[in-house]
Amino acid sequence: MTLKTALVLLAYLLVLLFFSLNPWLHPDSGSAFGKVSWDKIDHALAYSLLSSFLLFANRQDPRRGLTSLAVLLSCTSLGILVEYCQLWFTANR
């Protein structure tokens, strides 16, 4: 992974965390499918995109299978952690 790629990924991650944890943003939490809200769908898409970017950036890694598993587990864990942080630290998310 080049430095430029790493900086772009870091910028995306910081923007993603900024918008995920901002207490003054009021996402449209209307129901999309049953009990699943649009906020949850947006969240899943944003972290899926992060996973895709990371997998694409590491596509030439010789340990590709292990790297892919680590990326998917890390992004999923981060997404779940952010959901709990929204619950604990913001009143309107």
SERO-4910 file (N, C-alpha, C, O; in steps of 0.05 Angstrom, whole numbers):
BEGIN
 pado doro    nc1    nc2    nc3   cac1   cac2   cac3    cc1    cc2    cc3    oc1    oc2    oc3
  Met    A     17    -23      0      0      0      0     18     25      0     37     26     16
  Thr    A     12     43    -17     28     68    -19     19     87      3     -2     85     15
  Leu    A     36    107      7     29    128     27      5    143     18    -12    150     35
  Lys    A      2    149     -7    -21    164    -17    -47    148    -12    -67    160     -3
  Thr    A    -46    122    -17    -70    105    -12    -76    105     17   -100    106     25
  Ala    A    -56    102     34    -60    101     63    -73    127     73    -90    127     90
  Leu    A    -64    150     62    -75    176     70   -104    179     61   -120    190     76
  Val    A   -110    170     38   -138    171     28   -156    153     46   -178    162     53
  Leu    A   -146    129     53   -162    112     70   -165    124     98   -187    122    110
  Leu    A   -144    136    108   -146    149    134   -166    172    133   -181    176    152
  Ala    A   -165    188    112   -184    210    109   -213    200    108   -230    211    121
  Tyr    A   -217    178     93   -244    167     91   -253    158    119   -276    162    127
  Leu    A   -236    144    133   -242    134    160   -249    157    179   -268    156    194
  Leu    A   -233    179    178   -238    201    196   -265    215    189   -280    223    207
  Val    A   -271    218    163   -296    230    155   -319    212    164   -340    222    173
  Leu    A   -316    186    160   -336    167    168   -342    168    198   -365    169    206
  Leu    A   -321    169    214   -324    171    243   -337    198    251   -353    199    269
  Phe    A   -328    219    238   -340    245    244   -370    246    239   -385    255    257
  Phe    A   -379    235    216   -407    236    211   -423    215    228   -446    218    234
  Ser    A   -409    193    235   -422    173    251   -427    181    280   -447    173    292
  Leu    A   -409    198    290   -410    204    319   -418    233    325   -417    241    348
  Asn    A   -427    248    305   -435    275    309   -462    276    323   -482    266    312
  Pro    A   -464    288    347   -490    289    360   -510    309    348   -534    306    352
  Trp    A   -500    328    333   -519    348    321   -531    339    294   -548    353    284
  Leu    A   -521    317    283   -533    307    259   -557    290    266   -555    272    283
  His    A   -579    294    253   -603    279    259   -609    262    234   -623    271    216
  Pro    A   -600    237    234   -606    220    211   -635    213    208   -650    213    228
  Asp    A   -644    209    184   -671    200    179   -674    172    190   -664    153    177
  Ser    A   -686    169    212   -688    142    225   -715    129    219   -723    111    233
  Gly    A   -728    138    197   -752    125    189   -748     97    181   -726     89    173
  Ser    A   -768     81    183   -766     52    177   -762     48    147   -776     59    130
  Ala    A   -742     32    140   -737     25    112   -750     -3    106   -765     -5     87
  Phe    A   -743    -22    123   -754    -49    120   -760    -60    147   -743    -69    162
  Gly    A   -785    -60    154   -793    -70    181   -781    -53    203   -787    -29    205
  Lys    A   -765    -65    220   -752    -51    242   -725    -40    235   -712    -27    252
  Val    A   -716    -43    210   -690    -33    202   -693     -5    192   -709      0    173
  Ser    A   -678     14    204   -680     42    196   -660     49    174   -641     34    170
  Trp    A   -665     72    161   -646     81    141   -619     87    152   -599     84    139
  Asp    A   -618     96    177   -592    102    190   -575     76    191   -551     78    186
  Lys    A   -587     54    198   -572     29    199   -563     20    172   -541      9    169
  Ile    A   -579     24    152   -572     17    124   -549     34    115   -530     24    103
  Asp    A   -550     60    120   -529     79    112   -503     71    126   -481     71    114
  His    A   -505     64    152   -482     56    168   -469     31    156   -445     30    152
  Ala    A   -485     11    149   -474    -14    138   -461     -9    111   -440    -20    105
  Leu    A   -473      8     94   -462     14     68   -435     29     71   -416     23     56
  Ala    A   -434     48     89   -409     63     93   -386     45    102   -363     48     93
  Tyr    A   -391     27    121   -370     10    131   -364    -13    111   -342    -23    111
  Ser    A   -383    -20     94   -378    -39     73   -360    -26     52   -342    -39     41
  Leu    A   -364     -1     47   -347     14     28   -319     16     40   -299     13     25
  Leu    A   -316     21     65   -290     21     78   -276     -6     75   -252     -7     68
  Ser    A   -290    -28     79   -279    -54     76   -270    -58     47   -248    -69     42
  Ser    A   -286    -50     28   -279    -53      0   -254    -37     -7   -237    -47    -22
  Phe    A   -252    -13      3   -228      3     -2   -203    -10      9   -183    -11     -4
  Leu    A   -205    -20     33   -183    -33     46   -175    -59     31   -151    -65     27
  Leu    A   -195    -75     23   -189    -99      8   -176    -93    -19   -158   -106    -27
  Phe    A   -186    -72    -32   -174    -64    -57   -146    -54    -54   -128    -60    -70
  Ala    A   -141    -39    -33   -114    -28    -28    -94    -50    -21    -70    -47    -27
  Asn    A   -103    -72    -10    -86    -95     -3    -88   -118    -22    -82   -141    -14
  Arg    A    -97   -114    -46   -102   -136    -65    -76   -150    -73    -78   -173    -82
  Gln    A    -53   -138    -70    -28   -151    -78    -13   -163    -54     10   -172    -57
  Asp    A    -25   -164    -32    -13   -175     -8    -11   -205    -11    -31   -218    -19
  Pro    A     13   -217     -7     16   -246    -11     -1   -263      9     -8   -285      3
  Arg    A     -8   -251     32    -25   -265     51    -54   -255     48    -66   -248     68
  Arg    A    -64   -255     24    -89   -243     18   -113   -254     34   -130   -239     42
  Gly    A   -114   -280     38   -136   -291     52   -137   -282     81   -158   -275     92
  Leu    A   -114   -282     94   -112   -273    122   -118   -243    124   -131   -234    143
  Thr    A   -107   -228    105   -112   -199    105   -141   -193    101   -152   -176    114
  Ser    A   -154   -207     83   -183   -203     78   -199   -209    103   -217   -194    109
  Leu    A   -193   -231    116   -207   -237    141   -203   -216    162   -222   -208    176
  Ala    A   -178   -206    165   -172   -186    185   -187   -160    178   -197   -146    196
  Val    A   -188   -152    153   -202   -128    144   -232   -130    150   -244   -112    162
  Leu    A   -244   -152    143   -273   -156    147   -280   -156    177   -299   -144    185
  Leu    A   -264   -170    193   -269   -171    222   -265   -143    235   -280   -135    252
  Ser    A   -244   -129    226   -238   -103    237   -260    -83    230   -269    -68    248
  Cys    A   -268    -82    205   -289    -63    197   -316    -69    210   -331    -51    218
  Thr    A   -322    -95    213   -347   -103    226   -346    -95    255   -366    -85    266
  Ser    A   -324   -101    268   -321    -93    297   -322    -63    301   -335    -54    320
  Leu    A   -309    -48    283   -310    -19    285   -338     -9    281   -347      9    295
  Gly    A   -353    -20    262   -381    -12    257   -398    -17    282   -415      0    289
  Ile    A   -395    -40    294   -410    -47    318   -403    -29    341   -420    -19    356
  Leu    A   -377    -23    344   -368     -5    366   -379     23    362   -387     36    381
  Val    A   -380     33    337   -391     59    332   -421     60    338   -431     80    348
  Glu    A   -435     38    331   -463     37    338   -467     40    368   -485     54    377
  Tyr    A   -451     26    384   -453     28    413   -445     56    423   -457     66    442
  Cys    A   -424     67    411   -416     95    418   -438    114    412   -442    133    428
  Gln    A   -453    111    390   -476    128    385   -497    125    407   -508    145    415
  Leu    A   -501    101    415   -521     96    436   -512    109    463   -529    121    477
  Trp    A   -487    105    470   -477    115    496   -472    145    497   -477    157    517
  Phe    A   -461    157    475   -451    184    477   -468    205    463   -463    229    466
  Thr    A   -487    197    447   -504    216    433   -534    210    440   -542    187    440
  Ala    A   -548    231    444   -576    227    452   -595    223    428   -616    211    431
  Asn    A   -587    233    405   -606    232    382   -597    214    360   -608    216    338
  Arg    A   -579    196    364   -570    178    343   -580    151    347   -575    133    331
***
